[in-house]
Amino acid sequence: MNRRETLGVMASVVAVISGCSQPEVTERPTGEVDIAFSTEADRDYLIRVEVVDADGTLEDEFETAFPPDQQGAPSYYSSGLANGPYTITIQTEAEQETLEWSITDCPSLEVSVTVLADGQLEVDRTCASS
């Protein structure tokens, strides 16, 4: 092996050791969703939340009984969700609401859900600063 070949091999070894030949790793964005519940109803409601990814995989779920006289309303929080988009389904026995959520467009989603007197859902969503 001549000097030029030796230097070429050594340069390749140095490049591999220093990580120059590794593909660039890009950080995937992660998101969080915070859902707060309140009620105007005068009876108990079962509330269920499902977070499903684009492939139809159930990523997270939450279910709670929500009595009208409960001290401190229940809430749902999830963080560290990656990729997306996600479909968030919020339901009671009376109604179901579905939200589409893209972490790229809104890394931190805040949702306010009110169970109305007739059991219907009033849903407001806000993209919060992350």
N, CA, C and O atoms as a DFTB+ gen file, in Angstrom:
520 C
 N C O
     1  1       0.851      -1.159       0.000
     2  2       0.000       0.000       0.000
     3  2       0.902       1.228       0.000
     4  3       1.807       1.349       0.826
     5  1       0.641       2.140      -0.941
     6  2       1.471       3.336      -0.994
     7  2       0.936       4.388      -0.022
     8  3      -0.103       4.211       0.614
     9  1       1.664       5.454       0.065
    10  2       1.351       6.516       1.026
    11  2      -0.033       7.119       0.759
    12  3      -0.784       7.360       1.705
    13  1      -0.378       7.362      -0.485
    14  2      -1.667       7.964      -0.839
    15  2      -2.822       7.049      -0.414
    16  3      -3.807       7.533       0.144
    17  1      -2.724       5.744      -0.665
    18  2      -3.761       4.799      -0.262
    19  2      -3.881       4.731       1.261
    20  3      -4.985       4.679       1.804
    21  1      -2.742       4.732       1.936
    22  2      -2.740       4.688       3.400
    23  2      -3.440       5.911       3.976
    24  3      -4.248       5.787       4.896
    25  1      -3.138       7.087       3.442
    26  2      -3.783       8.311       3.921
    27  2      -5.288       8.283       3.643
    28  3      -6.079       8.752       4.461
    29  1      -5.680       7.740       2.502
    30  2      -7.100       7.641       2.169
    31  2      -7.844       6.730       3.137
    32  3      -8.941       7.060       3.588
    33  1      -7.251       5.591       3.455
    34  2      -7.861       4.656       4.404
    35  2      -7.949       5.297       5.785
    36  3      -8.967       5.172       6.465
    37  1      -6.891       5.980       6.199
    38  2      -6.881       6.627       7.516
    39  2      -7.948       7.724       7.590
    40  3      -8.610       7.875       8.617
    41  1      -8.115       8.478       6.521
    42  2      -9.133       9.533       6.504
    43  2     -10.530       8.925       6.623
    44  3     -11.394       9.475       7.305
    45  1     -10.746       7.793       5.960
    46  2     -12.043       7.117       6.058
    47  2     -12.298       6.621       7.476
    48  3     -13.408       6.747       7.993
    49  1     -11.274       6.059       8.100
    50  2     -11.413       5.567       9.474
    51  2     -11.728       6.720      10.421
    52  3     -12.605       6.595      11.274
    53  1     -11.031       7.827      10.283
    54  2     -11.277       8.996      11.130
    55  2     -12.701       9.515      10.920
    56  3     -13.368       9.888      11.885
    57  1     -13.167       9.542       9.685
    58  2     -14.519      10.022       9.398
    59  2     -15.572       9.126      10.048
    60  3     -16.555       9.622      10.599
    61  1     -15.369       7.812       9.984
    62  2     -16.318       6.883      10.594
    63  2     -16.309       7.031      12.109
    64  3     -17.368       7.082      12.735
    65  1     -15.127       7.099      12.695
    66  2     -15.022       7.225      14.151
    67  2     -15.636       8.529      14.640
    68  3     -16.271       8.547      15.694
    69  1     -15.465       9.599      13.913
    70  2     -15.989      10.895      14.353
    71  2     -17.476      11.055      14.054
    72  3     -18.077      12.054      14.449
    73  1     -18.073      10.097      13.371
    74  2     -19.510      10.156      13.116
    75  2     -19.884      10.855      11.828
    76  3     -21.069      11.081      11.580
    77  1     -18.932      11.199      11.015
    78  2     -19.239      11.911       9.777
    79  2     -20.034      11.061       8.802
    80  3     -20.760      11.595       7.963
    81  1     -19.905       9.742       8.902
    82  2     -20.616       8.895       7.952
    83  2     -22.003       8.499       8.456
    84  3     -22.751       7.843       7.731
    85  1     -22.357       8.880       9.672
    86  2     -23.668       8.552      10.215
    87  2     -24.727       9.470       9.618
    88  3     -24.473      10.656       9.410
    89  1     -25.906       8.933       9.343
    90  2     -26.974       9.797       8.845
    91  2     -27.396      10.774       9.942
    92  3     -27.337      10.469      11.134
    93  1     -27.816      11.934       9.510
    94  2     -28.233      12.953      10.465
    95  2     -29.535      12.514      11.132
    96  3     -30.488      12.117      10.461
    97  1     -29.560      12.591      12.451
    98  2     -30.747      12.212      13.201
    99  2     -31.569      13.464      13.441
   100  3     -31.089      14.441      14.015
   101  1     -32.816      13.421      12.993
   102  2     -33.689      14.568      13.218
   103  2     -34.614      14.252      14.379
   104  3     -35.142      13.145      14.487
   105  1     -34.800      15.218      15.229
   106  2     -35.665      15.042      16.386
   107  2     -37.118      15.140      15.946
   108  3     -37.506      16.074      15.245
   109  1     -37.914      14.162      16.367
   110  2     -39.337      14.178      16.036
   111  2     -40.072      15.037      17.054
   112  3     -39.807      14.952      18.253
   113  1     -40.983      15.852      16.583
   114  2     -41.728      16.674      17.535
   115  2     -42.641      15.805      18.396
   116  3     -43.187      14.804      17.932
   117  1     -42.795      16.201      19.643
   118  2     -43.736      15.523      20.520
   119  2     -44.795      16.522      20.952
   120  3     -44.562      17.730      20.965
   121  1     -45.939      16.010      21.298
   122  2     -47.036      16.893      21.658
   123  2     -47.681      16.509      22.968
   124  3     -47.439      15.437      23.523
   125  1     -48.511      17.421      23.445
   126  2     -49.265      17.171      24.662
   127  2     -50.687      17.660      24.468
   128  3     -50.943      18.630      23.754
   129  1     -51.596      16.972      25.116
   130  2     -53.002      17.360      25.066
   131  2     -53.526      17.401      26.500
   132  3     -53.254      16.511      27.306
   133  1     -54.278      18.448      26.794
   134  2     -54.855      18.652      28.124
   135  2     -56.353      18.903      27.945
   136  3     -56.748      19.863      27.284
   137  1     -57.180      18.044      28.530
   138  2     -58.632      18.168      28.395
   139  2     -59.231      18.395      29.777
   140  3     -59.053      17.580      30.682
   141  1     -59.943      19.510      29.934
   142  2     -60.620      19.827      31.194
   143  2     -62.121      19.660      31.005
   144  3     -62.673      20.055      29.978
   145  1     -62.774      19.077      31.994
   146  2     -64.206      18.805      31.917
   147  2     -64.966      19.635      32.942
   148  3     -64.472      19.898      34.039
   149  1     -66.166      20.039      32.569
   150  2     -67.101      20.662      33.505
   151  2     -68.496      20.190      33.128
   152  3     -68.694      19.611      32.060
   153  1     -69.460      20.438      34.003
   154  2     -70.815      19.958      33.724
   155  2     -71.876      20.968      34.135
   156  3     -71.729      21.699      35.114
   157  1     -72.938      20.981      33.358
   158  2     -74.148      21.723      33.695
   159  2     -75.289      20.735      33.931
   160  3     -76.417      21.135      34.221
   161  1     -74.990      19.453      33.805
   162  2     -76.002      18.405      33.928
   163  2     -76.303      18.132      35.400
   164  3     -75.475      18.387      36.274
   165  1     -77.495      17.612      35.656
   166  2     -77.890      17.309      37.028
   167  2     -77.882      15.801      37.308
   168  3     -78.523      15.333      38.249
   169  1     -77.160      15.062      36.491
   170  2     -77.025      13.619      36.707
   171  2     -75.610      13.176      36.353
   172  3     -74.849      13.917      35.732
   173  1     -75.272      11.952      36.760
   174  2     -73.949      11.404      36.473
   175  2     -73.785      11.129      34.980
   176  3     -74.736      10.762      34.289
   177  1     -72.563      11.314      34.507
   178  2     -72.213      10.937      33.139
   179  2     -70.895      10.191      33.153
   180  3     -69.984      10.529      33.909
   181  1     -70.801       9.180      32.314
   182  2     -69.550       8.488      32.097
   183  2     -68.882       9.172      30.916
   184  3     -69.471       9.284      29.840
   185  1     -67.651       9.628      31.117
   186  2     -66.904      10.296      30.050
   187  2     -65.751       9.393      29.639
   188  3     -65.043       8.839      30.480
   189  1     -65.579       9.256      28.335
   190  2     -64.498       8.431      27.789
   191  2     -63.732       9.236      26.750
   192  3     -64.318       9.931      25.920
   193  1     -62.399       9.127      26.816
   194  2     -61.510       9.781      25.849
   195  2     -60.627       8.706      25.227
   196  3     -60.069       7.867      25.934
   197  1     -60.503       8.735      23.908
   198  2     -59.584       7.844      23.195
   199  2     -58.712       8.679      22.281
   200  3     -59.194       9.590      21.609
   201  1     -57.417       8.364      22.260
   202  2     -56.467       9.008      21.359
   203  2     -55.947       7.921      20.424
   204  3     -55.300       6.968      20.860
   205  1     -56.241       8.078      19.126
   206  2     -55.900       7.071      18.123
   207  2     -54.985       7.711      17.085
   208  3     -55.247       8.820      16.618
   209  1     -53.900       7.002      16.722
   210  2     -52.986       7.563      15.724
   211  2     -53.487       7.303      14.308
   212  3     -54.531       6.681      14.111
   213  1     -52.736       7.784      13.332
   214  2     -53.149       7.702      11.926
   215  2     -53.287       6.261      11.429
   216  3     -54.022       5.999      10.477
   217  1     -52.578       5.325      12.076
   218  2     -52.659       3.914      11.689
   219  2     -53.819       3.186      12.356
   220  3     -54.030       1.997      12.117
   221  1     -54.574       3.903      13.199
   222  2     -55.696       3.282      13.897
   223  2     -55.322       2.641      15.220
   224  3     -56.141       1.959      15.835
   225  1     -54.084       2.856      15.663
   226  2     -53.630       2.291      16.926
   227  2     -54.101       3.155      18.088
   228  3     -53.924       4.373      18.074
   229  1     -54.694       2.530      19.083
   230  2     -55.120       3.241      20.282
   231  2     -53.877       3.602      21.084
   232  3     -53.212       2.722      21.631
   233  1     -53.563       4.887      21.157
   234  2     -52.369       5.350      21.860
   235  2     -52.626       5.584      23.345
   236  3     -51.741       5.371      24.174
   237  1     -53.830       6.018      23.676
   238  2     -54.152       6.297      25.071
   239  2     -55.665       6.334      25.224
   240  3     -56.393       6.601      24.268
   241  1     -56.129       6.061      26.448
   242  2     -57.550       6.140      26.728
   243  2     -57.757       6.526      28.183
   244  3     -56.890       6.311      29.031
   245  1     -58.916       7.097      28.452
   246  2     -59.255       7.595      29.782
   247  2     -60.758       7.465      29.939
   248  3     -61.517       7.760      29.015
   249  1     -61.183       7.022      31.116
   250  2     -62.614       6.906      31.365
   251  2     -62.867       7.241      32.826
   252  3     -62.138       6.791      33.710
   253  1     -63.903       8.032      33.076
   254  2     -64.243       8.385      34.450
   255  2     -65.734       8.656      34.572
   256  3     -66.373       9.124      33.630
   257  1     -66.274       8.356      35.739
   258  2     -67.647       8.745      36.053
   259  2     -67.593      10.198      36.509
   260  3     -66.707      10.584      37.272
   261  1     -68.524      10.985      36.049
   262  2     -68.508      12.423      36.307
   263  2     -69.833      12.838      36.938
   264  3     -70.768      13.201      36.225
   265  1     -69.926      12.788      38.289
   266  2     -71.158      13.201      38.949
   267  2     -71.289      14.720      38.982
   268  3     -70.279      15.424      38.982
   269  1     -72.512      15.233      39.011
   270  2     -72.707      16.682      38.972
   271  2     -72.193      17.394      40.216
   272  3     -71.867      18.580      40.156
   273  1     -72.115      16.688      41.346
   274  2     -71.689      17.339      42.582
   275  2     -70.210      17.104      42.897
   276  3     -69.770      17.346      44.021
   277  1     -69.458      16.643      41.928
   278  2     -68.055      16.323      42.152
   279  2     -67.253      17.579      42.470
   280  3     -67.381      18.600      41.795
   281  1     -66.428      17.490      43.504
   282  2     -65.529      18.583      43.844
   283  2     -64.297      18.474      42.949
   284  3     -63.600      17.459      42.967
   285  1     -64.035      19.496      42.184
   286  2     -62.900      19.459      41.261
   287  2     -63.210      18.580      40.073
   288  3     -63.301      17.359      40.203
   289  1     -63.368      19.177      38.948
   290  2     -63.734      18.434      37.742
   291  2     -62.593      17.523      37.311
   292  3     -61.426      17.853      37.517
   293  1     -62.922      16.371      36.710
   294  2     -61.866      15.496      36.204
   295  2     -61.169      16.138      35.014
   296  3     -61.719      17.015      34.348
   297  1     -59.959      15.685      34.766
   298  2     -59.234      16.160      33.591
   299  2     -58.411      15.011      33.036
   300  3     -58.169      14.011      33.711
   301  1     -57.988      15.179      31.793
   302  2     -57.156      14.195      31.107
   303  2     -55.938      14.928      30.583
   304  3     -56.057      16.023      30.034
   305  1     -54.754      14.323      30.752
   306  2     -53.526      14.924      30.240
   307  2     -52.639      13.814      29.694
   308  3     -52.495      12.759      30.311
   309  1     -52.051      14.063      28.543
   310  2     -51.097      13.125      27.973
   311  2     -49.998      13.913      27.288
   312  3     -50.263      14.896      26.597
   313  1     -48.762      13.477      27.484
   314  2     -47.637      14.154      26.828
   315  2     -46.712      13.106      26.225
   316  3     -46.842      11.911      26.488
   317  1     -45.783      13.578      25.417
   318  2     -44.823      12.686      24.794
   319  2     -45.346      11.971      23.564
   320  3     -44.682      11.081      23.034
   321  1     -46.527      12.349      23.105
   322  2     -47.063      11.747      21.888
   323  2     -46.248      12.232      20.696
   324  3     -45.991      13.428      20.562
   325  1     -45.846      11.316      19.840
   326  2     -44.999      11.673      18.705
   327  2     -45.732      11.440      17.390
   328  3     -46.748      10.747      17.326
   329  1     -45.187      12.036      16.364
   330  2     -45.695      11.887      15.000
   331  2     -47.120      12.398      14.866
   332  3     -47.350      13.605      14.931
   333  1     -48.066      11.510      14.682
   334  2     -49.444      11.929      14.460
   335  2     -49.751      11.860      12.980
   336  3     -48.943      11.308      12.234
   337  1     -50.827      12.367      12.527
   338  2     -51.851      13.067      13.301
   339  2     -52.641      12.090      14.173
   340  3     -52.544      10.872      14.020
   341  1     -53.420      12.655      15.085
   342  2     -54.233      11.873      16.005
   343  2     -55.698      12.246      15.862
   344  3     -56.048      13.360      15.474
   345  1     -56.539      11.279      16.188
   346  2     -57.969      11.518      16.322
   347  2     -58.292      11.353      17.797
   348  3     -58.017      10.313      18.395
   349  1     -58.881      12.394      18.374
   350  2     -59.270      12.355      19.780
   351  2     -60.790      12.267      19.822
   352  3     -61.489      13.130      19.292
   353  1     -61.286      11.220      20.456
   354  2     -62.726      11.029      20.587
   355  2     -63.114      11.226      22.046
   356  3     -62.555      10.600      22.946
   357  1     -64.088      12.112      22.259
   358  2     -64.613      12.380      23.595
   359  2     -66.083      11.984      23.552
   360  3     -66.826      12.439      22.683
   361  1     -66.505      11.135      24.491
   362  2     -67.890      10.690      24.413
   363  2     -68.529      10.507      25.780
   364  3     -67.864      10.200      26.770
   365  1     -69.835      10.706      25.801
   366  2     -70.710      10.344      26.913
   367  2     -71.746       9.396      26.334
   368  3     -71.698       9.060      25.151
   369  1     -72.684       8.965      27.171
   370  2     -73.760       8.108      26.655
   371  2     -74.603       8.856      25.630
   372  3     -75.197       8.239      24.746
   373  1     -74.658      10.178      25.742
   374  2     -75.545      10.982      24.896
   375  2     -74.907      11.454      23.594
   376  3     -75.608      11.637      22.598
   377  1     -73.603      11.651      23.584
   378  2     -72.983      12.257      22.402
   379  2     -71.512      11.882      22.301
   380  3     -70.876      11.488      23.278
   381  1     -70.996      12.020      21.085
   382  2     -69.583      11.787      20.806
   383  2     -69.056      12.935      19.965
   384  3     -69.681      13.326      18.979
   385  1     -67.909      13.475      20.349
   386  2     -67.231      14.523      19.578
   387  2     -65.870      13.989      19.156
   388  3     -65.192      13.311      19.928
   389  1     -65.477      14.300      17.927
   390  2     -64.191      13.859      17.406
   391  2     -63.377      15.068      16.978
   392  3     -63.869      15.948      16.270
   393  1     -62.122      15.100      17.417
   394  2     -61.199      16.178      17.060
   395  2     -60.021      15.587      16.305
   396  3     -59.512      14.528      16.672
   397  1     -59.589      16.261      15.262
   398  2     -58.362      15.887      14.559
   399  2     -57.250      16.773      15.098
   400  3     -57.439      17.978      15.265
   401  1     -56.081      16.175      15.374
   402  2     -54.983      16.918      15.987
   403  2     -53.667      16.574      15.307
   404  3     -53.294      15.405      15.201
   405  1     -52.970      17.603      14.848
   406  2     -51.651      17.454      14.244
   407  2     -50.623      18.110      15.160
   408  3     -50.693      19.311      15.421
   409  1     -49.678      17.328      15.642
   410  2     -48.639      17.856      16.531
   411  2     -47.791      18.894      15.814
   412  3     -47.342      19.859      16.432
   413  1     -47.570      18.711      14.533
   414  2     -46.779      19.670      13.763
   415  2     -47.428      21.046      13.777
   416  3     -46.739      22.057      13.922
   417  1     -48.752      21.093      13.628
   418  2     -49.472      22.367      13.616
   419  2     -49.726      22.915      15.012
   420  3     -49.802      24.130      15.193
   421  1     -49.857      22.039      15.996
   422  2     -50.224      22.458      17.356
   423  2     -49.588      21.502      18.369
   424  3     -50.202      20.498      18.731
   425  1     -48.375      21.795      18.830
   426  2     -47.707      20.882      19.756
   427  2     -48.390      20.765      21.119
   428  3     -48.235      19.751      21.801
   429  1     -49.136      21.779      21.518
   430  2     -49.787      21.765      22.830
   431  2     -51.265      22.128      22.670
   432  3     -51.617      23.292      22.479
   433  1     -52.117      21.110      22.753
   434  2     -53.551      21.290      22.540
   435  2     -54.276      21.326      23.879
   436  3     -54.104      20.438      24.714
   437  1     -55.093      22.367      24.077
   438  2     -55.938      22.471      25.265
   439  2     -57.393      22.377      24.822
   440  3     -57.822      23.073      23.902
   441  1     -58.144      21.507      25.489
   442  2     -59.540      21.281      25.141
   443  2     -60.388      21.471      26.394
   444  3     -60.058      20.968      27.468
   445  1     -61.477      22.200      26.237
   446  2     -62.447      22.393      27.315
   447  2     -63.746      21.711      26.898
   448  3     -64.303      22.011      25.842
   449  1     -64.224      20.789      27.737
   450  2     -65.435      20.036      27.432
   451  2     -66.463      20.293      28.532
   452  3     -66.188      20.084      29.714
   453  1     -67.645      20.746      28.129
   454  2     -68.746      20.941      29.073
   455  2     -69.870      19.979      28.720
   456  3     -70.323      19.925      27.577
   457  1     -70.317      19.217      29.723
   458  2     -71.495      18.374      29.543
   459  2     -72.695      19.257      29.858
   460  3     -72.883      19.676      31.000
   461  1     -73.506      19.537      28.840
   462  2     -74.667      20.412      29.001
   463  2     -75.794      19.683      29.732
   464  3     -75.737      18.467      29.912
   465  1     -76.807      20.419      30.147
   466  2     -77.917      19.851      30.920
   467  2     -78.594      18.685      30.206
   468  3     -79.076      17.759      30.857
   469  1     -78.636      18.720      28.870
   470  2     -79.273      17.638      28.107
   471  2     -78.307      16.503      27.763
   472  3     -78.670      15.578      27.036
   473  1     -77.074      16.571      28.286
   474  2     -76.091      15.523      28.041
   475  2     -75.236      15.738      26.812
   476  3     -74.282      14.993      26.585
   477  1     -75.554      16.735      26.019
   478  2     -74.749      17.037      24.834
   479  2     -73.407      17.636      25.267
   480  3     -73.267      18.128      26.386
   481  1     -72.445      17.586      24.381
   482  2     -71.110      18.098      24.679
   483  2     -70.866      19.425      23.984
   484  3     -71.217      19.604      22.818
   485  1     -70.270      20.340      24.703
   486  2     -69.796      21.595      24.124
   487  2     -68.276      21.541      24.222
   488  3     -67.721      21.461      25.318
   489  1     -67.606      21.585      23.076
   490  2     -66.160      21.386      23.029
   491  2     -65.488      22.607      22.421
   492  3     -65.837      23.041      21.324
   493  1     -64.526      23.151      23.141
   494  2     -63.700      24.253      22.645
   495  2     -62.251      23.808      22.679
   496  3     -61.793      23.200      23.647
   497  1     -61.539      24.118      21.612
   498  2     -60.125      23.741      21.549
   499  2     -59.267      24.962      21.300
   500  3     -59.667      25.888      20.594
   501  1     -58.074      24.952      21.892
   502  2     -57.127      26.046      21.756
   503  2     -55.739      25.462      21.568
   504  3     -55.356      24.507      22.244
   505  1     -54.998      26.040      20.649
   506  2     -53.605      25.658      20.492
   507  2     -52.795      26.577      21.400
   508  3     -52.695      27.778      21.150
   509  1     -52.223      26.010      22.448
   510  2     -51.473      26.793      23.427
   511  2     -50.006      26.857      23.031
   512  3     -49.519      26.016      22.276
   513  1     -49.321      27.843      23.536
   514  2     -47.876      27.934      23.310
   515  2     -47.217      26.788      24.041
   516  3     -47.581      26.461      25.171
   517  1     -46.252      26.184      23.392
   518  2     -45.577      25.060      24.049
   519  2     -44.237      25.487      24.571
   520  3     -43.517      24.678      25.157
